[in-house]
Amino acid sequence: ASVCALYAQVLHNKFTVSWEPTYLDRAIPMYREALADASKVLHLMYFMTEPLHEAIEIYQQCLQYMSEDDSQRIEVLCGLSDALRLRYKHDGQSADVDSSVSLAHKALDSAAIAPEGSIADIDRALDPPSHPAFAEYLGSLIDMLFSRYHILGMPGDLEEALVHCRKIVKLRPDDRIQHLIRISQTLWGLSARYAQTSDPRDLEQMRRLRETVLEFDAKGDMSFAVDILKRNAAVLPGETPTEADSKIAGNEEGRGLYTSVTDRVQILILTANMHALRFDETKATEDFTQAEQTYREALDMLPDRNKEKRREVLQPLSSLFASRFRYEGRTEDLDRAISFAEAALAATRPHSRAHALQESQLGNLIAQRYWDVSDDHNISQLLAAIEHFRSVCDAPECPLYIRFHASLYWSAIAAEHTFADSFSIAMDGYRASFDLLPQLAWLGADTRASLHAIQQSAGLPADAATFALTEGKEKEAVEFLEVGRSVIWNQATRLRTPVDDVAAIAPELAEKLKVLSRSIEGHGVGHANIVSSTTEDDEDTTAATALHTSWRLRQDWLSVIQSIRSLPGFCHFLQRKPFEALASVAREGPVVILTAHERLSVALILPEEGAAPVCVQLKTTVKKLKDLHGTLRKVAHSRGAREDESKDEEEEAALRAGRPGRRTVKTESGDSILSTLWTDVAEPVVKYLTDLKKPKLDDRKRIWWCAVGQMVFMPVHAAGVNSTSGSSVSDFFISSYTPTLDALLHARSRPIPLTSKVLAAIQPNAGKGWSSLPNTKIELREIHGIVPENNLLPLSSPRDNEGEIEGTYTTPTTIIKHLPSASILHLACHRDQQPTNPLQSGFIMRDGERLTVEMLMQVKEQMGEACVAMLGACHTAGNDSERPDEAINLASVMLFVGFRSVGATMWPMGDPDGPVITRHLQGFV
């Protein structure tokens, strides 16, 4: 038996090197004769289905006769898991992949002596040094999860695999090669997640892990394998091949040693990829030729039956010719790119993640090829591209960001070309985009990651609305503008949707939805750091596991939503609202949506409740608005600048924007800017609504401005001509703003409290690095003089008025503690904006502590009495220039938390202005 097994192993090795099938035919009977276990046969079964089925039967029979505590059970579980994964490659049954992952989970649980537990139970039960097999079984589970993600594209598998990678890189550091392999896997997983969310934290972790891989030193027969891992890690997103060349030197030592065909093909693909990347950088013919020749060499080594590996060569070969087309414009290159893409698609199993990705690439190439031509043949090709994109959008196994971009291409092709039903096809594409957008926002493991993910939708609402308006579809334009903005807030608001109607006919679904919604709101976790020397292991594991749990909760929530929509009368439950559901927003006065696009700048006016929207063309453009925004910023930030440089610095009035610094000298007045804004934007709207007939002061109506894109930076409420005969918006209306129509509807639905409880807090001395704000003390005294004492919520117990005036009790903890009891909030302090992480923007409290957007979001469920918030700080209504449609600012977060109305600032606020504003407004409030 030993001789038979040895001979079979020799034949096994010869097959690995040559891929000659006859060696399989000779090796398998020898293994059978040796009575070796099924796993010996399994490793040879990639191309031969009959012995693979036999191996699976052997494993299944073994499990039937084994007891739960059998020492060999774990190996059989792992072997059967691997066998089922291989069978999927032959038969394409997704049930095999699911069973494979389930068996890998069972093997891991058995190794951890916690068959019914979770990863946390494993952590408590297992002492890794005394269980050396645990790392092996955990590695097997990671392999299965990555395999299923690669096949079916389930983000939850990616998150779970990264959770386990986080643990396994800390196990068995003495096994250097396995340690390196697992770090490389983690690097790949982070790269896959970064492709979806563009989260810079993932990129930073990738850089640290990459350094670990590149610093690894191996000699002899392992050097070739290590070389492959290094080449895989060499180039990160945004880097060039030149940068990679400085990080990795060619390692030719292992090429002459024993290597398998698989390894040789892999190194050829990696080498060709590097030449292709270098061609993108240099555009040199030599780099192109080397890349093409290396790809073809790899193809020649691959038998036709190895379709999966051939696709891995055909796909980048297609991209190589497409790249040269972009530089040289030769149509024949694009035709060859399409040909290779079609071959790659034919080599890919349908209904798999790889198939959807390949179909997306083919659709892109066809669209490029036939975009600028209009004969019937070419139109048919464009329609074929649309069908490819439609198929990708409908493929749940495809990554969401790929599906989202496919919907954008779909709508763009139909919107830019005229053919039968092109309008309806384009509208379907836009609707598909908006259906995918909320799911795209949930790609991230936390809200910050979600913000990065939805940056891919920048400009979509205006694009879709403008297209609808070109065909006179004003209602659809309003719907598109509504559903495509403030996605993060809309998602969070949906979690608080009442389900009384659902509970009347499906109480179990209603209860499940409520439980899941509360659970999701409780998983606002931070982002896990895969390799950290400063964070405790327990904290790392808890945070990483929470990432996976958060994703699973979201998927369960979406599943329940789909079940509810299958109920009679609930087919549109929590879907985008039709115009008819939004029309009541104009009940208390006109609502005006302002949007600017390269093609068209308009105001969509909802003049009264139930009325159809009216489209009024504006006289501005996107470029004019951007220029106006830049000038506005210069004028606003010159506030309080000193004309006389000899004045003492203490005489300079502080701003409530943040850290002290020398302000620029004011060089121009804002009057001309506001005059331009009146002429180009506000006047056409006011003329339509009033025919420019000024009402009496007491007869002015309310008006709500809902700005889109670049319009969010415009102070439309202040637009006007500063002269005795001039007009301004305030002559006609009392202005307010709303981030979305739905936000205004939600605000009006909240009850007005019967009694007022005022929480007033100031911070005149935030500490080192922050300028003092002495006028906030006067501001608080103004409030004390207006609001009866029994209506003021004390920050201290017993009440210490002097301490409150000095800001002693103004801390994030104190504000969060008292906020749920407040119907009116008044804050006067510095505000700090974090452009790269807007959720950490906030108000500056005692000793520089920050009351952040993220903290405020956590108290929403407790806010039963909230009515009005007055924010006496700079830029509290200022929007993020990178995400203008998301309204991630302090004013919007107060609306989200539960306040019906918010008083906020779009620009810098002088400290002396605070008491004046408070004196005029607080009494009315």
Buried (B, 14 or more C-beta within 10 A) or exposed (E): EEEBBEBBBEBBBBBBBEBEEEBBBBBBEBBBBBEBBBBBBBBBBBBBBEBBBBBBEBBEEBBEEBEEEBEEBBBBBBBBBBBBBBBBBBEBEBEBBBBBBBBBBBBBBBBBBBEEBEBEBBBEEBEBEEBEEBBBBBBBBBBBBBBBBBBBBBBBBBBBBBBBBBBBBBBBEEBBEBBBBBBBBBBBBBBBBBEBBBBBBBBEBBEBBBEBBBEBEBEEEBBBBBBBBBBBBBBBEEBEBEEBBEBBEEBEBBBEEEBBBBBBBBBBBBBBBBBBBBBBEBBEEEBBEBBBEBBBBBBEBBEEEBBBBBBBBBBBBBBBBBBBBEEEEEEEBBEBBBBBBBBBBEBBBEEBBBBBBBBBBBBBBBBBBBBEEEEEEBBEBBBBBBBBBBBBBEBEBBBBBBBBBBBBBBBBBBBBBEBEEBBEBBBBBBBBBBBBBBBBBBBBBBBBBBBBBBEBBBBBBBBBBBBBBEEEBBBBBBBBBBBBBBBBBBBBBEBBEEBEBBBEEBEEBBEBBBBBBEBBBEBBBEBBBBBBEEEEEEEBBBBBBBBBBBBBBBBBBBEBBEBBEEBEEBEEBBEBBEBEBBBBBBBBBBBBBBBBBEEBBBBBBBBEEEEEBBBBEBEBBBEBBBEBBEBBBBBBBBBBEBEEEEEEEEEBBBBBBBEBEEBEEBEEEBBEBBBBBBBBBBBBBBBBBBEEEEEEEEEBEEBBBBBBBBBBBBBBBBBBBEEEEEBBBBBBBEBBBBBBBBBBBBBEEBEEBEEBBBBBBBBBBBBEEBBBBEBBBBBBBBBBEBBEEEEBBBBEEEEBBEEBBBBBBBBBEBBBEBBBBBBBBBBBBBBBBBEEBBBBBBBBBBEBBBBBBBBBBBBBBBBEBBBBBBBBBBBBBBBBEBBBBBBBBBBBBBBBBBBBBBBBBBBBBBBBBBBBBBBEBBEEB
